């Protein structure tokens, strides 16, 4: 997916997940999905997930278009994780 398409899809998915978690708070806990194609946007979404949606972690695939999370371009994501105290689950791809 390109960045704009991925961001729109992720926003919808996170909003839907938050609704389902709110409807069943004793059953579900959400994890923020992000679109690493845009690291700055993803950092903001991590903060929104933690602050506004009540999520307790972040999930991301192991690479995006062949770029891995240890590349400097993804630093904003790790800064947001540190700022929010959110754990990161890396889904193997």
N, CA and C atoms as a LAMMPS dump frame, in Angstrom:
ITEM: TIMESTEP
0
ITEM: NUMBER OF ATOMS
279
ITEM: BOX BOUNDS ff ff ff
-5.0000000000000000e+02 5.0000000000000000e+02
-5.0000000000000000e+02 5.0000000000000000e+02
-5.0000000000000000e+02 5.0000000000000000e+02
ITEM: ATOMS id mol type element x y z
1 1 1 N 0.829 -1.187 0
2 1 2 C 0 0 0
3 1 3 C 0.87 1.245 0
4 2 1 N 0.378 2.291 -0.648
5 2 2 C 1.086 3.557 -0.527
6 2 3 C 0.72 4.186 0.819
7 3 1 N 1.434 5.207 1.217
8 3 2 C 1.289 5.779 2.556
9 3 3 C -0.118 6.301 2.812
10 4 1 N -0.703 7.021 1.876
11 4 2 C -2.037 7.585 2.101
12 4 3 C -3.091 6.497 2.26
13 5 1 N -3.017 5.483 1.421
14 5 2 C -3.965 4.372 1.514
15 5 3 C -3.777 3.614 2.832
16 6 1 N -2.532 3.382 3.201
17 6 2 C -2.252 2.663 4.453
18 6 3 C -2.735 3.454 5.661
19 7 1 N -2.505 4.768 5.682
20 7 2 C -2.928 5.591 6.813
21 7 3 C -4.447 5.601 6.955
22 8 1 N -5.154 5.699 5.847
23 8 2 C -6.626 5.68 5.894
24 8 3 C -7.128 4.339 6.427
25 9 1 N -6.535 3.255 5.943
26 9 2 C -6.943 1.92 6.378
27 9 3 C -6.651 1.721 7.87
28 10 1 N -5.479 2.146 8.314
29 10 2 C -5.084 1.991 9.714
30 10 3 C -5.982 2.818 10.633
31 11 1 N -6.291 4.04 10.232
32 11 2 C -7.177 4.873 11.043
33 11 3 C -8.531 4.208 11.224
34 12 1 N -9.097 3.717 10.129
35 12 2 C -10.396 3.015 10.215
36 12 3 C -10.291 1.788 11.108
37 13 1 N -9.239 1.018 10.953
38 13 2 C -9.07 -0.203 11.751
39 13 3 C -8.919 0.126 13.239
40 14 1 N -8.112 1.134 13.558
41 14 2 C -7.923 1.502 14.963
42 14 3 C -9.217 2.027 15.576
43 15 1 N -9.958 2.846 14.824
44 15 2 C -11.235 3.352 15.338
45 15 3 C -12.222 2.222 15.572
46 16 1 N -12.296 1.287 14.628
47 16 2 C -13.204 0.146 14.779
48 16 3 C -12.803 -0.712 15.982
49 17 1 N -11.516 -0.974 16.123
50 17 2 C -11.049 -1.777 17.249
51 17 3 C -11.374 -1.096 18.573
52 18 1 N -11.201 0.211 18.63
53 18 2 C -11.521 0.946 19.856
54 18 3 C -13.007 0.81 20.198
55 19 1 N -13.863 0.87 19.191
56 19 2 C -15.304 0.686 19.423
57 19 3 C -15.59 -0.7 19.981
58 20 1 N -14.979 -1.715 19.413
59 20 2 C -15.234 -3.088 19.859
60 20 3 C -14.684 -3.298 21.273
61 21 1 N -13.525 -2.733 21.569
62 21 2 C -12.958 -2.852 22.916
63 21 3 C -13.84 -2.135 23.934
64 22 1 N -14.37 -0.971 23.563
65 22 2 C -15.253 -0.229 24.467
66 22 3 C -16.549 -0.996 24.711
67 23 1 N -17.028 -1.712 23.707
68 23 2 C -18.262 -2.481 23.851
69 23 3 C -18.068 -3.711 24.735
70 24 1 N -16.845 -4.204 24.833
71 24 2 C -16.549 -5.415 25.604
72 24 3 C -15.266 -5.213 26.414
73 25 1 N -15.258 -4.277 27.359
74 25 2 C -14.019 -3.918 28.048
75 25 3 C -13.42 -5.02 28.913
76 26 1 N -14.196 -6.005 29.29
77 26 2 C -13.641 -7.104 30.082
78 26 3 C -13.099 -8.226 29.204
79 27 1 N -13.323 -8.13 27.897
80 27 2 C -12.883 -9.182 26.983
81 27 3 C -11.709 -8.783 26.106
82 28 1 N -11.652 -7.521 25.712
83 28 2 C -10.679 -7.103 24.694
84 28 3 C -9.814 -5.944 25.153
85 29 1 N -8.569 -5.967 24.699
86 29 2 C -7.63 -4.857 24.855
87 29 3 C -7.025 -4.61 23.481
88 30 1 N -6.972 -3.366 23.075
89 30 2 C -6.5 -3.054 21.734
90 30 3 C -5.015 -2.758 21.666
91 31 1 N -4.483 -2.965 20.467
92 31 2 C -3.113 -2.576 20.131
93 31 3 C -3.193 -1.69 18.894
94 32 1 N -2.486 -0.589 18.937
95 32 2 C -2.487 0.355 17.826
96 32 3 C -1.778 -0.247 16.625
97 33 1 N -2.423 -0.165 15.472
98 33 2 C -1.756 -0.481 14.208
99 33 3 C -1.203 0.822 13.654
100 34 1 N -0.119 0.739 12.908
101 34 2 C 0.501 1.929 12.337
102 34 3 C 0.808 1.709 10.863
103 35 1 N 1.154 2.789 10.183
104 35 2 C 1.567 2.751 8.776
105 35 3 C 3.011 3.249 8.71
106 36 1 N 3.978 2.353 8.842
107 36 2 C 5.376 2.77 8.893
108 36 3 C 5.862 3.5 7.642
109 37 1 N 5.089 3.449 6.571
110 37 2 C 5.463 4.209 5.375
111 37 3 C 5.604 5.691 5.713
112 38 1 N 4.91 6.139 6.776
113 38 2 C 4.989 7.526 7.236
114 38 3 C 5.295 7.495 8.735
115 39 1 N 6.572 7.476 9.107
116 39 2 C 6.942 7.339 10.511
117 39 3 C 6.409 8.446 11.42
118 40 1 N 6.397 9.69 10.949
119 40 2 C 5.89 10.784 11.789
120 40 3 C 4.393 10.604 12.05
121 41 1 N 3.643 10.251 11.03
122 41 2 C 2.213 9.983 11.196
123 41 3 C 2.014 8.811 12.146
124 42 1 N 2.814 7.774 11.989
125 42 2 C 2.712 6.599 12.858
126 42 3 C 2.974 6.965 14.309
127 43 1 N 3.935 7.855 14.543
128 43 2 C 4.215 8.303 15.908
129 43 3 C 2.983 8.987 16.5
130 44 1 N 2.33 9.827 15.706
131 44 2 C 1.106 10.493 16.178
132 44 3 C 0.003 9.48 16.433
133 45 1 N -0.081 8.459 15.61
134 45 2 C -1.121 7.436 15.792
135 45 3 C -0.846 6.599 17.044
136 46 1 N 0.417 6.342 17.344
137 46 2 C 0.766 5.647 18.585
138 46 3 C 0.288 6.465 19.781
139 47 1 N 0.54 7.761 19.737
140 47 2 C 0.107 8.626 20.845
141 47 3 C -1.416 8.674 20.941
142 48 1 N -2.107 8.738 19.803
143 48 2 C -3.573 8.731 19.794
144 48 3 C -4.104 7.411 20.344
145 49 1 N -3.484 6.31 19.946
146 49 2 C -3.919 5.007 20.44
147 49 3 C -3.801 4.901 21.945
148 50 1 N -2.698 5.382 22.476
149 50 2 C -2.471 5.311 23.927
150 50 3 C -3.361 6.298 24.676
151 51 1 N -3.442 7.522 24.195
152 51 2 C -4.136 8.593 24.907
153 51 3 C -5.656 8.554 24.704
154 52 1 N -6.095 8.43 23.452
155 52 2 C -7.517 8.58 23.13
156 52 3 C -8.27 7.266 23.001
157 53 1 N -7.585 6.225 22.544
158 53 2 C -8.277 4.962 22.271
159 53 3 C -8.11 3.937 23.385
160 54 1 N -7.204 4.199 24.316
161 54 2 C -7.008 3.281 25.435
162 54 3 C -6.252 2.013 25.085
163 55 1 N -5.528 2.018 23.979
164 55 2 C -4.774 0.838 23.578
165 55 3 C -3.556 0.67 24.474
166 56 1 N -3.079 -0.56 24.546
167 56 2 C -1.991 -0.877 25.474
168 56 3 C -0.754 -1.442 24.802
169 57 1 N -0.61 -1.205 23.536
170 57 2 C 0.555 -1.671 22.8
171 57 3 C 0.434 -1.28 21.344
172 58 1 N 1.45 -1.625 20.572
173 58 2 C 1.515 -1.296 19.152
174 58 3 C 1.926 -2.547 18.397
175 59 1 N 1.287 -2.771 17.246
176 59 2 C 1.631 -3.911 16.408
177 59 3 C 2.099 -3.399 15.049
178 60 1 N 3.167 -3.994 14.552
179 60 2 C 3.708 -3.617 13.245
180 60 3 C 4.312 -4.86 12.599
181 61 1 N 4.338 -4.87 11.275
182 61 2 C 5.011 -5.954 10.564
183 61 3 C 6.518 -5.754 10.64
184 62 1 N 7.255 -6.822 10.392
185 62 2 C 8.708 -6.788 10.562
186 62 3 C 9.422 -5.915 9.538
187 63 1 N 8.818 -5.699 8.381
188 63 2 C 9.414 -4.789 7.399
189 63 3 C 8.314 -4.16 6.554
190 64 1 N 8.66 -3.028 5.969
191 64 2 C 7.728 -2.302 5.109
192 64 3 C 8.446 -1.987 3.818
193 65 1 N 7.971 -2.567 2.736
194 65 2 C 8.594 -2.375 1.418
195 65 3 C 10.097 -2.649 1.481
196 66 1 N 10.488 -3.675 2.248
197 66 2 C 11.891 -4.061 2.341
198 66 3 C 12.723 -3.233 3.297
199 67 1 N 12.104 -2.305 4.01
200 67 2 C 12.816 -1.499 5.003
201 67 3 C 12.484 -2.04 6.388
202 68 1 N 13.531 -2.216 7.202
203 68 2 C 13.373 -2.805 8.53
204 68 3 C 13.394 -1.731 9.61
205 69 1 N 12.807 -2.059 10.744
206 69 2 C 12.595 -1.097 11.821
207 69 3 C 13.87 -0.538 12.442
208 70 1 N 15.016 -1.156 12.203
209 70 2 C 16.251 -0.617 12.78
210 70 3 C 16.87 0.485 11.912
211 71 1 N 16.209 0.852 10.825
212 71 2 C 16.699 1.949 9.995
213 71 3 C 16.325 3.284 10.646
214 72 1 N 17.201 4.281 10.534
215 72 2 C 16.979 5.573 11.206
216 72 3 C 15.648 6.246 10.867
217 73 1 N 15.128 6.001 9.679
218 73 2 C 13.876 6.654 9.29
219 73 3 C 12.723 6.305 10.225
220 74 1 N 12.836 5.203 10.964
221 74 2 C 11.758 4.779 11.854
222 74 3 C 11.928 5.286 13.286
223 75 1 N 12.926 6.112 13.535
224 75 2 C 13.151 6.643 14.881
225 75 3 C 11.921 7.317 15.497
226 76 1 N 11.101 8.073 14.731
227 76 2 C 9.926 8.689 15.346
228 76 3 C 8.981 7.667 15.996
229 77 1 N 8.904 6.491 15.418
230 77 2 C 8.053 5.434 15.979
231 77 3 C 8.577 5.017 17.351
232 78 1 N 9.878 4.848 17.453
233 78 2 C 10.452 4.417 18.733
234 78 3 C 10.412 5.53 19.783
235 79 1 N 10.507 6.782 19.337
236 79 2 C 10.356 7.896 20.28
237 79 3 C 8.943 7.917 20.847
238 80 1 N 7.947 7.677 19.995
239 80 2 C 6.553 7.662 20.458
240 80 3 C 6.304 6.491 21.406
241 81 1 N 6.903 5.356 21.117
242 81 2 C 6.772 4.205 22.021
243 81 3 C 7.351 4.545 23.392
244 82 1 N 8.507 5.176 23.406
245 82 2 C 9.141 5.551 24.672
246 82 3 C 8.308 6.605 25.403
247 83 1 N 7.782 7.572 24.659
248 83 2 C 6.97 8.634 25.263
249 83 3 C 5.713 8.094 25.926
250 84 1 N 5.116 7.068 25.325
251 84 2 C 3.834 6.546 25.814
252 84 3 C 3.985 5.316 26.703
253 85 1 N 5.174 4.73 26.732
254 85 2 C 5.372 3.508 27.501
255 85 3 C 4.684 2.306 26.888
256 86 1 N 4.392 2.372 25.596
257 86 2 C 3.702 1.285 24.908
258 86 3 C 4.709 0.214 24.463
259 87 1 N 4.383 -1.071 24.675
260 87 2 C 5.233 -2.134 24.127
261 87 3 C 4.982 -2.292 22.628
262 88 1 N 5.95 -2.86 21.942
263 88 2 C 5.857 -3.083 20.499
264 88 3 C 5.835 -4.587 20.231
265 89 1 N 4.829 -5.012 19.466
266 89 2 C 4.775 -6.386 18.981
267 89 3 C 5.129 -6.348 17.501
268 90 1 N 6.194 -7.041 17.136
269 90 2 C 6.62 -7.104 15.749
270 90 3 C 6.106 -8.413 15.169
271 91 1 N 5.158 -8.283 14.233
272 91 2 C 4.572 -9.454 13.584
273 91 3 C 5.481 -9.88 12.438
274 92 1 N 5.949 -11.136 12.453
275 92 2 C 6.839 -11.578 11.365
276 92 3 C 6.125 -11.548 10.023
277 93 1 N 6.843 -11.138 9.023
278 93 2 C 6.252 -11.022 7.696
279 93 3 C 7.082 -11.804 6.707
